[in-house]
């Protein structure tokens, strides 16, 4: 069985890549630069002007991506902990629960300065889709992370 650290790293990284990709696509559908949502995530450090930076740059894109990855690793650790506590449950159930809690924390509990910043670029439906993608990414990694039950 893989360690919880390795499982968390896998789940968090897959969730980061999947949600970054969907956010880029959703931003592009709205006529925005695909990097805008990643740059917007750096608003906690650079202020709301980060959501208007349309090019890749180290200052905004790297900070935004690193912030998103760190948050995804946190939620992946929660997911992996749930999997260890209840390995007979379906991974998708745990992943949907973790994703729903993440959305509630990100957009209902933390101060605006600590939100993901996506709301400055895309609308609520796109944000909901992104949390759904996060859930599927977490669930998809469950069978590869040493858990007893393999079906999503």
C-alpha positions as CSV (number, residue, x, y, z in Angstrom):
1,X,0.0,0.0,0.0
2,X,1.3,3.4,-0.9
3,X,1.9,5.9,1.8
4,X,-0.7,8.6,2.3
5,X,1.9,11.1,1.3
6,X,2.5,9.5,-2.1
7,X,-1.3,9.1,-2.6
8,X,-1.9,12.7,-1.7
9,X,0.8,13.9,-4.0
10,X,-0.7,11.9,-6.9
11,X,-4.3,12.9,-6.2
12,X,-3.5,16.6,-5.6
13,X,-1.3,16.9,-8.7
14,X,-3.9,15.2,-10.9
15,X,-6.7,17.4,-9.5
16,X,-4.5,20.5,-10.1
17,X,-3.8,19.7,-13.7
18,X,-7.4,18.7,-14.4
19,X,-8.9,21.8,-12.8
20,X,-6.3,24.1,-14.3
21,X,-7.1,22.7,-17.8
22,X,-10.9,23.0,-17.4
23,X,-10.6,26.5,-16.0
24,X,-8.4,27.5,-19.0
25,X,-11.0,26.1,-21.3
26,X,-13.9,27.8,-19.5
27,X,-12.1,31.1,-19.5
28,X,-11.4,30.8,-23.3
29,X,-15.1,30.0,-23.9
30,X,-15.8,33.4,-22.3
31,X,-13.3,35.1,-24.6
32,X,-10.6,35.4,-21.9
33,X,-7.0,34.4,-22.0
34,X,-6.7,30.7,-20.9
35,X,-4.1,31.7,-18.3
36,X,-6.4,34.3,-16.6
37,X,-7.8,32.0,-14.0
38,X,-4.4,30.8,-12.9
39,X,-3.2,34.4,-12.7
40,X,-6.3,35.3,-10.8
41,X,-5.4,32.8,-8.1
42,X,-2.4,34.9,-7.2
43,X,-4.7,37.7,-6.1
44,X,-4.2,36.8,-2.5
45,X,-0.6,38.1,-3.0
46,X,-0.8,40.6,-5.9
47,X,-4.3,42.0,-5.4
48,X,-7.3,41.9,-7.7
49,X,-5.3,43.3,-10.6
50,X,-3.8,39.7,-11.0
51,X,-7.2,38.7,-12.6
52,X,-6.4,41.1,-15.5
53,X,-2.9,39.8,-16.4
54,X,-3.5,38.0,-19.7
55,X,0.0,36.7,-20.3
56,X,2.0,33.9,-18.7
57,X,4.5,35.4,-16.3
58,X,6.5,34.1,-13.4
59,X,5.1,36.6,-10.9
60,X,1.4,35.8,-11.4
61,X,1.2,32.4,-13.2
62,X,3.8,30.6,-11.0
63,X,2.3,32.1,-7.8
64,X,-1.2,31.2,-9.0
65,X,-0.3,27.7,-10.0
66,X,1.7,27.0,-6.8
67,X,-1.2,28.3,-4.7
68,X,-3.7,26.2,-6.6
69,X,-1.5,23.1,-6.3
70,X,-1.0,23.7,-2.5
71,X,-4.8,23.9,-2.0
72,X,-5.3,20.8,-4.1
73,X,-2.8,18.9,-2.1
74,X,-4.6,19.9,1.1
75,X,-8.0,18.7,-0.3
76,X,-6.3,15.6,-1.6
77,X,-5.0,14.8,1.8
78,X,-8.5,15.1,3.2
79,X,-9.7,12.8,0.5
80,X,-6.9,10.2,1.1
81,X,-7.7,10.4,4.8
82,X,-11.3,9.6,4.2
83,X,-10.3,6.7,1.9
84,X,-8.2,5.2,4.7
85,X,-11.1,5.6,7.2
86,X,-13.7,4.0,4.9
87,X,-12.0,2.0,2.2
88,X,-15.2,0.2,1.3
89,X,-17.1,3.3,0.3
90,X,-17.1,4.3,-3.3
91,X,-14.2,6.8,-4.0
92,X,-16.5,9.0,-6.0
93,X,-18.8,9.5,-2.9
94,X,-15.8,10.6,-0.9
95,X,-14.5,12.8,-3.7
96,X,-17.8,14.5,-4.2
97,X,-18.0,15.2,-0.5
98,X,-14.5,16.6,-0.3
99,X,-15.1,18.7,-3.4
100,X,-18.4,20.1,-2.0
101,X,-16.7,21.0,1.3
102,X,-13.8,22.6,-0.6
103,X,-16.2,24.8,-2.6
104,X,-18.1,25.8,0.6
105,X,-14.8,26.7,2.3
106,X,-13.4,28.5,-0.7
107,X,-16.5,30.5,-1.5
108,X,-18.5,30.6,1.7
109,X,-16.1,30.7,4.7
110,X,-12.7,32.2,3.8
111,X,-12.4,35.9,3.3
112,X,-12.5,37.2,-0.3
113,X,-8.8,37.7,-0.4
114,X,-8.3,34.0,0.1
115,X,-10.8,32.7,-2.5
116,X,-9.3,30.9,-5.5
117,X,-10.0,34.1,-7.5
118,X,-11.7,32.3,-10.3
119,X,-14.9,34.3,-9.7
120,X,-13.1,37.3,-11.1
121,X,-12.8,35.5,-14.5
122,X,-15.6,32.9,-14.8
123,X,-19.1,32.6,-13.4
124,X,-20.7,30.4,-10.8
125,X,-21.6,27.6,-13.2
126,X,-18.0,27.4,-14.4
127,X,-16.8,27.3,-10.8
128,X,-19.2,24.5,-10.1
129,X,-18.0,22.5,-13.1
130,X,-14.4,23.0,-11.9
131,X,-15.3,21.5,-8.5
132,X,-17.0,18.6,-10.2
133,X,-13.8,18.0,-12.3
134,X,-11.9,18.1,-9.0
135,X,-14.1,15.4,-7.6
136,X,-13.7,13.1,-10.7
137,X,-9.9,13.7,-10.6
138,X,-9.7,12.7,-7.0
139,X,-11.9,9.6,-7.5
140,X,-9.9,8.6,-10.6
141,X,-6.7,8.5,-8.5
142,X,-8.2,6.4,-5.8
143,X,-7.6,3.1,-7.5
144,X,-4.0,4.1,-8.2
145,X,-3.3,5.2,-4.7
146,X,-3.3,1.9,-2.8
147,X,-6.9,1.9,-1.7
148,X,-8.7,-1.5,-1.5
149,X,-11.7,-0.6,-3.6
150,X,-10.9,0.3,-7.2
151,X,-14.2,1.2,-8.8
152,X,-15.0,4.9,-8.9
